[in-house]
Amino acid sequence: MSFTLKQARYFVGVAEHGSFSRAAVELAISQSALTESVKELEGHLGIRLFERRRRGIEITHHGHVFMRHAKAILAEISNAEMNLAGQHNSLGGTLNVGVTSLTSGYVLSDLLSRFRRSQPEVEVSALEDTAEYLEHLLIGGELDVAVMLVGNLRNPFALHSELLSVSPYRLWLSLGHPLTASEIISLEDLTAEAQIVLDVDEMHEETNRLMSSFPAKPRIAFRTRSVEAVRSLVASGAGVSLMPDMVYRPWSLEGNRIESRDVSVRMPVVQVGLVWRRGANVSHATRAFLSVAQSCHASRLR
């Protein structure tokens, strides 16, 4: 018997969240059912996908290999669904989408790819800018919709938002860092650590909240607007970083390993969503884009 699509989705969910408990919440199933599904998948494949540690789980080399295949399979299934739906509902017209620097590389590319396959006749134009300027363009009618962080909208009465995903902050460390062996990591443990800070406009409030929550003034070694720079600096041992889980990847561009751990205090979260102008005459193309985004989010919960 071959593995099921549900098992593949569940495995990808655990791998992306780095935790059975977090994945169970996101997938809306019990943790025991999720654990059993992954065990059955490992039994079928004859490999270990995760190493179980006292401090959590760690994906194995075979797990990384299988994840690439699993994601490709799930993407093809989603593409087929989108293409079949698009044959009956193909539209024309234009769609102007706004995106911030953080969501452009981690959210928008997948959404646009799915939308173009679903609605090939729609001419899509995307603009990357600051959250403040995108709100200005949305209110002025120059953008149809934006994909951005929705937790701190400046004009909530003029704009409508719909949540797509919630991503908590976690601690990034280099392979072999002493804190990776700790059962519990507190902010006190991080006070003496050099901090690598992602300094982007849309996360400004969350970043300030994080830095002010330290028991003593944190030692900031480097501020950057590049997620890849944070990844490389942490992996090289230049410091640690508190980052949204949505941008976590286990390897830097140089091929060095990055570990991710929970911190034993309540961390801020970033909320990614769709934003459009309240009371606007929403075009068919915009409605189709909203539908694709909602379906994409729902597919991750299956």
N, C-alpha and C positions, 0 to 999 in steps of 0.2 A: 504493500500500500504506500502510495506517495504521500508526501506532506501536503497539508491543506493551505489554502490562501490565508485562512484565519490564523493558522500557526505562524505563517510568515509575517503577517501583520503584527502579531503579538511579540514575536522575536524582535522585529525592528523597533517596536515601541520600547521594549526593555533596553535594547542596545542604545537607543537615542537618549533615553532618560537616565541610564546608568543605575537603575534601581527598579526592583519589582514593585515596590510600594507606590512609587511615583507613577510608573507606567500603568498600574492597575487603576489608579484614580483617573488618569487621562483617558484610558481605554474603557472606563466605566464597567469593569468586571471585578470580581473578587481576586485578591492576591493569590489565594490557593488555586483557583482555576487557571490563572496566568502561569503560575509556577508549574503546574501539572502539564499545561500545554507545551511549555518550553522543554520539559523533561521528555515528553513524548517525541518532540521534534529531534532532540539530541539522540534519543534511542533509534529513531528511524535513520538518521544520517550516520550514526555510528561515530560521532565526534562530540567533544565538549565545546559548547559555544561560549560558555562563561565559566570562569573560575570563581567559586564561592569563597569569599574571605570573611573573617570576623567583622571587618569594617564595611563589608558590602560585596559587590560583584565586580569582576573585571572581564571584559570581552577577550577571548583568546584570538590567536592568529587565525585559526580556522573560522572563528566567529566573524572576524573582519572580512574574510574571503566570502563567506556565505552571505553576509549582509549586502555586499555589492550585488550579488545575484538576486537576493530577495527584493531589494529595492527596485532593480530593473524589472523583475517580474510584476511587482505591484504597479509600477509606473505604466507598463504595457497594458495591464488590465484596465487601469484608469483611462489611458489613452483610447482604448477600444470603446469604452463606455461613452467617452466624450465625443468620439468621432461618429458613433452610431446616432447619438442624440443630435449632433450637429447636422447630420444629413437631413433631418426632418425640420430643423429650426435654424437654418443658416440665415444670417443677417448681413446687412451691409452697413454703411455709415462709418463714423469715426468714434474713437474712444481716446480721451486724453486722461492719462493716469499720472498722479504724482507719487513720489516715493522718497523716503529719507535715506541717508547713507547707510544706516544700520539695516533697514529692511530690504534695500535693493539687492544685496548679495545673498540674503538668507531666506527671503520670502518671495519677492516679486518675480524672480527669474522663473520659478516653478509655476507660479500663477499665470504669467504671460505665455509660457510654453503651452500650458493646458488650454488657455483661452484661444490662442491662435489655431490650435488643432480643432477646437470646437467651432470657432467662428472665423474661418480663413478669409472671409470677404470683408471683415471689419478692419479698417486702417487704424492701427494702434500707435499712439505717440506717448512716450514716457518721459517725465522730467524729474530729475533728482535735485532736491534743494532742502533747505532747513524746514523744520516743522512749522515755524511761524510763517514763513513765506508761502508754504503750501496751503495753510489755512486761509491766507489772504487770497490766493488764487481760487480756492474752492468757493469762498463767499462771493467773489467777483464773477463766478461762472466761467472762469478760464480753464478749470479742470473739472472733469466729470466725477472723479473719485480718487482717493489717495489711500495708499497702504502705508501705515505709520503707527507709531506708538500712540495709544489712545488714553493713557492714564492721566495725562496732563494737558488736555486740550485747552487752548487759551480762549476759544469762543464756543463753549459747549451749547449755548442757546441758539447759535446760528448754524451749528453743524450736527449732523446725526452720525453716530458711530455704531459699529457692530464688532464685537470682540471675536477674534479668530483663535488666538492662543495666549496662554499665560506662561511666562518663563521666569522661574526663580533664579536668584543669584547663587552661584557656587564658587568655591575656591579653586583656582588653578595653581598647580605646583609642578616643578620639574620632577622627572623620574629620580627616585632615591632621596628626595627631600625628607628630612627627619619627620616632618609633620604627617607624611603619608602613612606612617606607622601608628599614628595616634588614633585611639578609639573615638575620642571626642576632641574637636577643635573649637576653641573659643576665640572671641575677638582679642582677649588678653594674650593668647598665643601668637597673634599676628602683629602685636604692637611693635615688636622689634624687627619685623620683617620688612624688607624693602618692597614698596607697593608699586606695581605697574598699573597705571590708571588709564582706562579708555575715556577720552575726553571729547565726547560728541554732544552736540546741541540737544538732541532728543532725550539723552539720558542725564542731562545736567542735574535735575532735581534728585534723581535716584542716587547719583554719584555723591552729591553733597550730603545726602542723608546717610549714606554708608560711611563716609569719612567722619562725619560728626558723631556717629555711634560708637567709635573707638573709645576705650577708656582713657587713652592718652593720644596726643596728636600723632597721627601715623606718619611714617617716614616715606614720603613719595619720591621714588627714584626716577620715575619717567612718566610723562604724560604724552599720550599719542592719540590721534584720530583714526589710527589703523588697527583693526582687529588682528590682522596678520602680524603686525609689529608686536602686539601684546603676546600673541602665540609664540613667536620666535624668542622674545626676551624671557618669557617664563620658562620655556623649554630649555633655554641655555643656562638657567640658574641665576639670571640677573635679578629676579625678584618673584613675588607671587602676585596674583590678581584676583579680585572678586568680579566675576563676569556673569552675564545672563546665560543660562544653560542653552538657549537657542543657538548660540554661536560657538558652542564647544565642539571641537574636533580633537581627537586624541594625538594628532601629529602636527608638528610645525612644517613649514615649507622645506626646512633643512632635513626633515626626517627624524627629528627628535620627539620623544614621547612627552605628552602632557597629561598629568593626573588631575582628576577632578574630585573634590570632596565637599561634603556638607559642613556647614558651620553651625554650632549649637545655639544660635540665636535666630530669631525670625528675620529673614533676609527680605529686602525689597523685591518686587517682581516687576518685570516689564510686560505690558499688555499690548499685543499686536492686533490691529484691527483695520477695518475699512471705514473710511470717512467720506461723507458727501454732504452737500448743502441741504439744510432743512427746507422743505417746501419747494425744492427744485423739481422741474419737469424731467424726471429720470428717463433717459432714452432707452430704447430697446437694447442697444449695445451695452449700456451701463448695467442694465438689469441682468443681461447675460453674463457679464463679468462678475457681478455680485453672486450669481448662482454658481458659477465655476468656483469662486473662492469658498463659498459655503460648502460645496460638495467636496472640495479638496480637504477642508478642515474635518468634515464628517468622515471622510475615508480614513483619516488617521485614528478615529475613535472606534472603527469597526474591529 
